[in-house]
């Protein structure tokens, strides 16, 4: 049950980051610097979510 809830949370988080993060990067009318800063933040969030998923998977394999 814990795995299902965790992976549901991770999938929802990835979808929200994709929708609210990549949308402004691709379709924003701001400056190039604003877009690159947003892209950097989105990539960091993707990395953190992926790392959190990997840590959880390794933790559940040990137990």
PyMOL Python script that loads the backbone (N, CA, C, O; Angstrom):
from pymol import cmd

cmd.read_pdbstr("""\
ATOM      1  N   UNK A   1       0.818  -1.197   0.000  1.00  0.00           N
ATOM      2  CA  UNK A   1       0.000   0.000   0.000  1.00  0.00           C
ATOM      3  C   UNK A   1       0.864   1.265   0.000  1.00  0.00           C
ATOM      4  O   UNK A   1       0.543   2.249  -0.666  1.00  0.00           O
ATOM      5  N   UNK A   2       1.969   1.221   0.760  1.00  0.00           N
ATOM      6  CA  UNK A   2       2.856   2.375   0.831  1.00  0.00           C
ATOM      7  C   UNK A   2       3.477   2.653  -0.532  1.00  0.00           C
ATOM      8  O   UNK A   2       3.642   3.809  -0.920  1.00  0.00           O
ATOM      9  N   UNK A   3       3.822   1.589  -1.260  1.00  0.00           N
ATOM     10  CA  UNK A   3       4.419   1.754  -2.584  1.00  0.00           C
ATOM     11  C   UNK A   3       3.447   2.428  -3.549  1.00  0.00           C
ATOM     12  O   UNK A   3       3.830   3.318  -4.308  1.00  0.00           O
ATOM     13  N   UNK A   4       2.200   2.001  -3.513  1.00  0.00           N
ATOM     14  CA  UNK A   4       1.193   2.565  -4.421  1.00  0.00           C
ATOM     15  C   UNK A   4       1.010   4.055  -4.158  1.00  0.00           C
ATOM     16  O   UNK A   4       0.953   4.851  -5.095  1.00  0.00           O
ATOM     17  N   UNK A   5       0.919   4.431  -2.887  1.00  0.00           N
ATOM     18  CA  UNK A   5       0.763   5.842  -2.552  1.00  0.00           C
ATOM     19  C   UNK A   5       1.987   6.654  -2.965  1.00  0.00           C
ATOM     20  O   UNK A   5       1.859   7.761  -3.487  1.00  0.00           O
ATOM     21  N   UNK A   6       3.162   6.101  -2.729  1.00  0.00           N
ATOM     22  CA  UNK A   6       4.378   6.818  -3.081  1.00  0.00           C
ATOM     23  C   UNK A   6       4.476   7.028  -4.585  1.00  0.00           C
ATOM     24  O   UNK A   6       4.750   8.138  -5.043  1.00  0.00           O
ATOM     25  N   UNK A   7       4.253   5.967  -5.356  1.00  0.00           N
ATOM     26  CA  UNK A   7       4.377   6.102  -6.803  1.00  0.00           C
ATOM     27  C   UNK A   7       3.269   6.979  -7.396  1.00  0.00           C
ATOM     28  O   UNK A   7       3.488   7.647  -8.406  1.00  0.00           O
ATOM     29  N   UNK A   8       2.099   6.985  -6.788  1.00  0.00           N
ATOM     30  CA  UNK A   8       1.045   7.906  -7.204  1.00  0.00           C
ATOM     31  C   UNK A   8       1.486   9.345  -6.972  1.00  0.00           C
ATOM     32  O   UNK A   8       1.282  10.214  -7.820  1.00  0.00           O
ATOM     33  N   UNK A   9       2.096   9.585  -5.807  1.00  0.00           N
ATOM     34  CA  UNK A   9       2.619  10.921  -5.504  1.00  0.00           C
ATOM     35  C   UNK A   9       3.709  11.317  -6.493  1.00  0.00           C
ATOM     36  O   UNK A   9       3.712  12.443  -6.991  1.00  0.00           O
ATOM     37  N   UNK A  10       4.632  10.408  -6.779  1.00  0.00           N
ATOM     38  CA  UNK A  10       5.734  10.711  -7.699  1.00  0.00           C
ATOM     39  C   UNK A  10       5.210  11.013  -9.100  1.00  0.00           C
ATOM     40  O   UNK A  10       5.659  11.969  -9.733  1.00  0.00           O
ATOM     41  N   UNK A  11       4.275  10.220  -9.585  1.00  0.00           N
ATOM     42  CA  UNK A  11       3.712  10.456 -10.917  1.00  0.00           C
ATOM     43  C   UNK A  11       2.999  11.801 -10.962  1.00  0.00           C
ATOM     44  O   UNK A  11       3.153  12.557 -11.921  1.00  0.00           O
ATOM     45  N   UNK A  12       2.218  12.099  -9.923  1.00  0.00           N
ATOM     46  CA  UNK A  12       1.532  13.393  -9.874  1.00  0.00           C
ATOM     47  C   UNK A  12       2.530  14.543  -9.823  1.00  0.00           C
ATOM     48  O   UNK A  12       2.331  15.569 -10.474  1.00  0.00           O
ATOM     49  N   UNK A  13       3.589  14.381  -9.061  1.00  0.00           N
ATOM     50  CA  UNK A  13       4.607  15.438  -8.964  1.00  0.00           C
ATOM     51  C   UNK A  13       5.295  15.648 -10.310  1.00  0.00           C
ATOM     52  O   UNK A  13       5.500  16.790 -10.721  1.00  0.00           O
ATOM     53  N   UNK A  14       5.654  14.571 -11.000  1.00  0.00           N
ATOM     54  CA  UNK A  14       6.274  14.705 -12.324  1.00  0.00           C
ATOM     55  C   UNK A  14       5.320  15.403 -13.305  1.00  0.00           C
ATOM     56  O   UNK A  14       5.743  16.258 -14.084  1.00  0.00           O
ATOM     57  N   UNK A  15       4.056  15.040 -13.264  1.00  0.00           N
ATOM     58  CA  UNK A  15       3.090  15.672 -14.165  1.00  0.00           C
ATOM     59  C   UNK A  15       2.929  17.155 -13.856  1.00  0.00           C
ATOM     60  O   UNK A  15       2.854  17.975 -14.771  1.00  0.00           O
ATOM     61  N   UNK A  16       2.875  17.505 -12.573  1.00  0.00           N
ATOM     62  CA  UNK A  16       2.731  18.912 -12.200  1.00  0.00           C
ATOM     63  C   UNK A  16       3.968  19.721 -12.579  1.00  0.00           C
ATOM     64  O   UNK A  16       3.850  20.846 -13.066  1.00  0.00           O
ATOM     65  N   UNK A  17       5.143  19.158 -12.358  1.00  0.00           N
ATOM     66  CA  UNK A  17       6.372  19.859 -12.739  1.00  0.00           C
ATOM     67  C   UNK A  17       6.425  20.029 -14.259  1.00  0.00           C
ATOM     68  O   UNK A  17       6.831  21.079 -14.756  1.00  0.00           O
ATOM     69  N   UNK A  18       6.019  19.010 -14.981  1.00  0.00           N
ATOM     70  CA  UNK A  18       6.020  19.101 -16.439  1.00  0.00           C
ATOM     71  C   UNK A  18       5.039  20.169 -16.923  1.00  0.00           C
ATOM     72  O   UNK A  18       5.378  20.993 -17.772  1.00  0.00           O
ATOM     73  N   UNK A  19       3.840  20.147 -16.387  1.00  0.00           N
ATOM     74  CA  UNK A  19       2.811  21.079 -16.844  1.00  0.00           C
ATOM     75  C   UNK A  19       3.134  22.521 -16.462  1.00  0.00           C
ATOM     76  O   UNK A  19       3.105  23.413 -17.310  1.00  0.00           O
ATOM     77  N   UNK A  20       3.438  22.748 -15.194  1.00  0.00           N
ATOM     78  CA  UNK A  20       3.679  24.105 -14.722  1.00  0.00           C
ATOM     79  C   UNK A  20       5.116  24.572 -14.917  1.00  0.00           C
ATOM     80  O   UNK A  20       5.395  25.763 -14.784  1.00  0.00           O
ATOM     81  N   UNK A  21       6.024  23.669 -15.226  1.00  0.00           N
ATOM     82  CA  UNK A  21       7.412  24.041 -15.400  1.00  0.00           C
ATOM     83  C   UNK A  21       7.810  24.195 -16.851  1.00  0.00           C
ATOM     84  O   UNK A  21       8.408  25.199 -17.237  1.00  0.00           O
ATOM     85  N   UNK A  22       7.477  23.195 -17.657  1.00  0.00           N
ATOM     86  CA  UNK A  22       7.896  23.265 -19.060  1.00  0.00           C
ATOM     87  C   UNK A  22       7.015  24.179 -19.894  1.00  0.00           C
ATOM     88  O   UNK A  22       7.458  24.701 -20.917  1.00  0.00           O
ATOM     89  N   UNK A  23       5.780  24.380 -19.472  1.00  0.00           N
ATOM     90  CA  UNK A  23       4.909  25.314 -20.191  1.00  0.00           C
ATOM     91  C   UNK A  23       5.495  26.709 -20.254  1.00  0.00           C
ATOM     92  O   UNK A  23       5.609  27.276 -21.341  1.00  0.00           O
ATOM     93  N   UNK A  24       5.873  27.283 -19.115  1.00  0.00           N
ATOM     94  CA  UNK A  24       6.489  28.621 -19.164  1.00  0.00           C
ATOM     95  C   UNK A  24       7.823  28.647 -19.908  1.00  0.00           C
ATOM     96  O   UNK A  24       8.172  29.661 -20.513  1.00  0.00           O
ATOM     97  N   UNK A  25       8.560  27.559 -19.871  1.00  0.00           N
ATOM     98  CA  UNK A  25       9.841  27.534 -20.588  1.00  0.00           C
ATOM     99  C   UNK A  25       9.603  27.573 -22.089  1.00  0.00           C
ATOM    100  O   UNK A  25      10.292  28.296 -22.809  1.00  0.00           O
ATOM    101  N   UNK A  26       8.647  26.812 -22.558  1.00  0.00           N
ATOM    102  CA  UNK A  26       8.415  26.712 -23.998  1.00  0.00           C
ATOM    103  C   UNK A  26       7.578  27.854 -24.569  1.00  0.00           C
ATOM    104  O   UNK A  26       7.797  28.279 -25.703  1.00  0.00           O
ATOM    105  N   UNK A  27       6.614  28.355 -23.780  1.00  0.00           N
ATOM    106  CA  UNK A  27       5.663  29.315 -24.329  1.00  0.00           C
ATOM    107  C   UNK A  27       5.705  30.688 -23.673  1.00  0.00           C
ATOM    108  O   UNK A  27       4.831  31.514 -23.940  1.00  0.00           O
ATOM    109  N   UNK A  28       6.675  30.955 -22.837  1.00  0.00           N
ATOM    110  CA  UNK A  28       6.732  32.237 -22.137  1.00  0.00           C
ATOM    111  C   UNK A  28       7.156  33.354 -23.089  1.00  0.00           C
ATOM    112  O   UNK A  28       7.874  33.130 -24.064  1.00  0.00           O
ATOM    113  N   UNK A  29       6.694  34.545 -22.778  1.00  0.00           N
ATOM    114  CA  UNK A  29       7.095  35.695 -23.573  1.00  0.00           C
ATOM    115  C   UNK A  29       8.110  36.551 -22.818  1.00  0.00           C
ATOM    116  O   UNK A  29       8.331  37.712 -23.165  1.00  0.00           O
ATOM    117  N   UNK A  30       8.716  35.979 -21.797  1.00  0.00           N
ATOM    118  CA  UNK A  30       9.724  36.694 -21.014  1.00  0.00           C
ATOM    119  C   UNK A  30      11.061  36.702 -21.717  1.00  0.00           C
ATOM    120  O   UNK A  30      11.190  36.286 -22.869  1.00  0.00           O
ATOM    121  N   UNK A  31      12.043  37.182 -21.000  1.00  0.00           N
ATOM    122  CA  UNK A  31      13.384  37.252 -21.563  1.00  0.00           C
ATOM    123  C   UNK A  31      14.011  35.863 -21.611  1.00  0.00           C
ATOM    124  O   UNK A  31      13.520  34.914 -20.999  1.00  0.00           O
ATOM    125  N   UNK A  32      15.096  35.774 -22.348  1.00  0.00           N
ATOM    126  CA  UNK A  32      15.819  34.505 -22.463  1.00  0.00           C
ATOM    127  C   UNK A  32      16.353  34.067 -21.104  1.00  0.00           C
ATOM    128  O   UNK A  32      16.348  32.875 -20.795  1.00  0.00           O
ATOM    129  N   UNK A  33      16.806  35.001 -20.301  1.00  0.00           N
ATOM    130  CA  UNK A  33      17.342  34.680 -18.971  1.00  0.00           C
ATOM    131  C   UNK A  33      16.258  34.101 -18.064  1.00  0.00           C
ATOM    132  O   UNK A  33      16.517  33.165 -17.308  1.00  0.00           O
ATOM    133  N   UNK A  34      15.049  34.652 -18.135  1.00  0.00           N
ATOM    134  CA  UNK A  34      13.935  34.116 -17.345  1.00  0.00           C
ATOM    135  C   UNK A  34      13.635  32.674 -17.735  1.00  0.00           C
ATOM    136  O   UNK A  34      13.426  31.819 -16.875  1.00  0.00           O
ATOM    137  N   UNK A  35      13.618  32.418 -19.018  1.00  0.00           N
ATOM    138  CA  UNK A  35      13.348  31.063 -19.505  1.00  0.00           C
ATOM    139  C   UNK A  35      14.414  30.083 -19.038  1.00  0.00           C
ATOM    140  O   UNK A  35      14.096  28.972 -18.613  1.00  0.00           O
ATOM    141  N   UNK A  36      15.668  30.486 -19.115  1.00  0.00           N
ATOM    142  CA  UNK A  36      16.766  29.601 -18.717  1.00  0.00           C
ATOM    143  C   UNK A  36      16.750  29.350 -17.210  1.00  0.00           C
ATOM    144  O   UNK A  36      17.054  28.243 -16.765  1.00  0.00           O
ATOM    145  N   UNK A  37      16.402  30.361 -16.427  1.00  0.00           N
ATOM    146  CA  UNK A  37      16.291  30.173 -14.981  1.00  0.00           C
ATOM    147  C   UNK A  37      15.162  29.193 -14.658  1.00  0.00           C
ATOM    148  O   UNK A  37      15.318  28.305 -13.820  1.00  0.00           O
ATOM    149  N   UNK A  38      14.029  29.365 -15.331  1.00  0.00           N
ATOM    150  CA  UNK A  38      12.912  28.434 -15.133  1.00  0.00           C
ATOM    151  C   UNK A  38      13.302  27.028 -15.559  1.00  0.00           C
ATOM    152  O   UNK A  38      12.962  26.062 -14.876  1.00  0.00           O
ATOM    153  N   UNK A  39      14.005  26.897 -16.669  1.00  0.00           N
ATOM    154  CA  UNK A  39      14.457  25.588 -17.130  1.00  0.00           C
ATOM    155  C   UNK A  39      15.395  24.945 -16.117  1.00  0.00           C
ATOM    156  O   UNK A  39      15.299  23.748 -15.849  1.00  0.00           O
ATOM    157  N   UNK A  40      16.292  25.731 -15.562  1.00  0.00           N
ATOM    158  CA  UNK A  40      17.214  25.214 -14.549  1.00  0.00           C
ATOM    159  C   UNK A  40      16.455  24.710 -13.330  1.00  0.00           C
ATOM    160  O   UNK A  40      16.767  23.639 -12.808  1.00  0.00           O
ATOM    161  N   UNK A  41      15.472  25.460 -12.873  1.00  0.00           N
ATOM    162  CA  UNK A  41      14.674  25.050 -11.719  1.00  0.00           C
ATOM    163  C   UNK A  41      13.900  23.766 -12.023  1.00  0.00           C
ATOM    164  O   UNK A  41      13.821  22.871 -11.182  1.00  0.00           O
ATOM    165  N   UNK A  42      13.333  23.680 -13.222  1.00  0.00           N
ATOM    166  CA  UNK A  42      12.585  22.481 -13.623  1.00  0.00           C
ATOM    167  C   UNK A  42      13.511  21.267 -13.660  1.00  0.00           C
ATOM    168  O   UNK A  42      13.143  20.193 -13.185  1.00  0.00           O
ATOM    169  N   UNK A  43      14.703  21.429 -14.218  1.00  0.00           N
ATOM    170  CA  UNK A  43      15.642  20.311 -14.284  1.00  0.00           C
ATOM    171  C   UNK A  43      16.085  19.868 -12.889  1.00  0.00           C
ATOM    172  O   UNK A  43      16.245  18.674 -12.640  1.00  0.00           O
ATOM    173  N   UNK A  44      16.282  20.816 -11.990  1.00  0.00           N
ATOM    174  CA  UNK A  44      16.635  20.464 -10.607  1.00  0.00           C
ATOM    175  C   UNK A  44      15.488  19.701  -9.951  1.00  0.00           C
ATOM    176  O   UNK A  44      15.721  18.720  -9.244  1.00  0.00           O
ATOM    177  N   UNK A  45      14.264  20.139 -10.177  1.00  0.00           N
ATOM    178  CA  UNK A  45      13.112  19.426  -9.612  1.00  0.00           C
ATOM    179  C   UNK A  45      12.986  18.012 -10.180  1.00  0.00           C
ATOM    180  O   UNK A  45      12.681  17.073  -9.446  1.00  0.00           O
ATOM    181  N   UNK A  46      13.222  17.858 -11.491  1.00  0.00           N
ATOM    182  CA  UNK A  46      13.214  16.523 -12.085  1.00  0.00           C
ATOM    183  C   UNK A  46      14.291  15.643 -11.443  1.00  0.00           C
ATOM    184  O   UNK A  46      14.036  14.486 -11.109  1.00  0.00           O
ATOM    185  N   UNK A  47      15.481  16.193 -11.275  1.00  0.00           N
ATOM    186  CA  UNK A  47      16.569  15.442 -10.657  1.00  0.00           C
ATOM    187  C   UNK A  47      16.209  15.025  -9.233  1.00  0.00           C
ATOM    188  O   UNK A  47      16.427  13.874  -8.855  1.00  0.00           O
ATOM    189  N   UNK A  48      15.663  15.945  -8.440  1.00  0.00           N
ATOM    190  CA  UNK A  48      15.303  15.636  -7.054  1.00  0.00           C
ATOM    191  C   UNK A  48      14.203  14.576  -6.984  1.00  0.00           C
ATOM    192  O   UNK A  48      14.265  13.678  -6.144  1.00  0.00           O
ATOM    193  N   UNK A  49      13.208  14.669  -7.847  1.00  0.00           N
ATOM    194  CA  UNK A  49      12.148  13.665  -7.856  1.00  0.00           C
ATOM    195  C   UNK A  49      12.679  12.291  -8.266  1.00  0.00           C
ATOM    196  O   UNK A  49      12.299  11.273  -7.688  1.00  0.00           O
ATOM    197  N   UNK A  50      13.551  12.272  -9.257  1.00  0.00           N
ATOM    198  CA  UNK A  50      14.152  11.004  -9.682  1.00  0.00           C
ATOM    199  C   UNK A  50      15.019  10.411  -8.591  1.00  0.00           C
ATOM    200  O   UNK A  50      14.990   9.203  -8.359  1.00  0.00           O
ATOM    201  N   UNK A  51      15.789  11.251  -7.921  1.00  0.00           N
ATOM    202  CA  UNK A  51      16.646  10.780  -6.821  1.00  0.00           C
ATOM    203  C   UNK A  51      15.792  10.251  -5.668  1.00  0.00           C
ATOM    204  O   UNK A  51      16.106   9.208  -5.095  1.00  0.00           O
ATOM    205  N   UNK A  52      14.722  10.956  -5.328  1.00  0.00           N
ATOM    206  CA  UNK A  52      13.824  10.507  -4.269  1.00  0.00           C
ATOM    207  C   UNK A  52      13.196   9.159  -4.619  1.00  0.00           C
ATOM    208  O   UNK A  52      13.056   8.297  -3.751  1.00  0.00           O
ATOM    209  N   UNK A  53      12.824   8.977  -5.859  1.00  0.00           N
ATOM    210  CA  UNK A  53      12.248   7.712  -6.311  1.00  0.00           C
ATOM    211  C   UNK A  53      13.271   6.588  -6.189  1.00  0.00           C
ATOM    212  O   UNK A  53      12.947   5.495  -5.725  1.00  0.00           O
ATOM    213  N   UNK A  54      14.503   6.856  -6.605  1.00  0.00           N
ATOM    214  CA  UNK A  54      15.556   5.840  -6.522  1.00  0.00           C
ATOM    215  C   UNK A  54      15.848   5.465  -5.067  1.00  0.00           C
ATOM    216  O   UNK A  54      16.002   4.284  -4.754  1.00  0.00           O
ATOM    217  N   UNK A  55      15.923   6.443  -4.188  1.00  0.00           N
ATOM    218  CA  UNK A  55      16.169   6.182  -2.767  1.00  0.00           C
ATOM    219  C   UNK A  55      15.045   5.333  -2.186  1.00  0.00           C
ATOM    220  O   UNK A  55      15.303   4.390  -1.438  1.00  0.00           O
ATOM    221  N   UNK A  56      13.800   5.663  -2.527  1.00  0.00           N
ATOM    222  CA  UNK A  56      12.667   4.895  -2.008  1.00  0.00           C
ATOM    223  C   UNK A  56      12.695   3.454  -2.509  1.00  0.00           C
ATOM    224  O   UNK A  56      12.421   2.529  -1.744  1.00  0.00           O
ATOM    225  N   UNK A  57      13.019   3.255  -3.770  1.00  0.00           N
ATOM    226  CA  UNK A  57      13.072   1.908  -4.333  1.00  0.00           C
ATOM    227  C   UNK A  57      14.169   1.096  -3.633  1.00  0.00           C
ATOM    228  O   UNK A  57      13.951  -0.062  -3.274  1.00  0.00           O
ATOM    229  N   UNK A  58      15.339   1.697  -3.441  1.00  0.00           N
ATOM    230  CA  UNK A  58      16.422   0.986  -2.752  1.00  0.00           C
ATOM    231  C   UNK A  58      16.052   0.682  -1.297  1.00  0.00           C
ATOM    232  O   UNK A  58      16.406  -0.376  -0.778  1.00  0.00           O
ATOM    233  N   UNK A  59      15.347   1.598  -0.643  1.00  0.00           N
ATOM    234  CA  UNK A  59      14.936   1.393   0.748  1.00  0.00           C
ATOM    235  C   UNK A  59      13.933   0.253   0.854  1.00  0.00           C
ATOM    236  O   UNK A  59      14.004  -0.547   1.787  1.00  0.00           O
ATOM    237  N   UNK A  60      13.003   0.167  -0.085  1.00  0.00           N
ATOM    238  CA  UNK A  60      11.991  -0.889  -0.018  1.00  0.00           C
ATOM    239  C   UNK A  60      12.576  -2.258  -0.390  1.00  0.00           C
ATOM    240  O   UNK A  60      12.065  -3.286   0.055  1.00  0.00           O
ATOM    241  N   UNK A  61      13.635  -2.280  -1.197  1.00  0.00           N
ATOM    242  CA  UNK A  61      14.269  -3.565  -1.526  1.00  0.00           C
ATOM    243  C   UNK A  61      14.996  -4.135  -0.319  1.00  0.00           C
ATOM    244  O   UNK A  61      15.046  -5.354  -0.153  1.00  0.00           O
ATOM    245  N   UNK A  62      15.562  -3.277   0.528  1.00  0.00           N
ATOM    246  CA  UNK A  62      16.290  -3.750   1.705  1.00  0.00           C
ATOM    247  C   UNK A  62      15.344  -4.299   2.758  1.00  0.00           C
ATOM    248  O   UNK A  62      15.713  -5.201   3.510  1.00  0.00           O
ATOM    249  N   UNK A  63      14.141  -3.774   2.824  1.00  0.00           N
ATOM    250  CA  UNK A  63      13.197  -4.210   3.872  1.00  0.00           C
ATOM    251  C   UNK A  63      12.283  -5.274   3.383  1.00  0.00           C
ATOM    252  O   UNK A  63      11.432  -5.749   4.135  1.00  0.00           O
TER     253      UNK A  63
END
""", "prot")
cmd.dss("prot")
cmd.show_as("cartoon", "prot")
cmd.util.cbc("prot")
cmd.orient("prot")
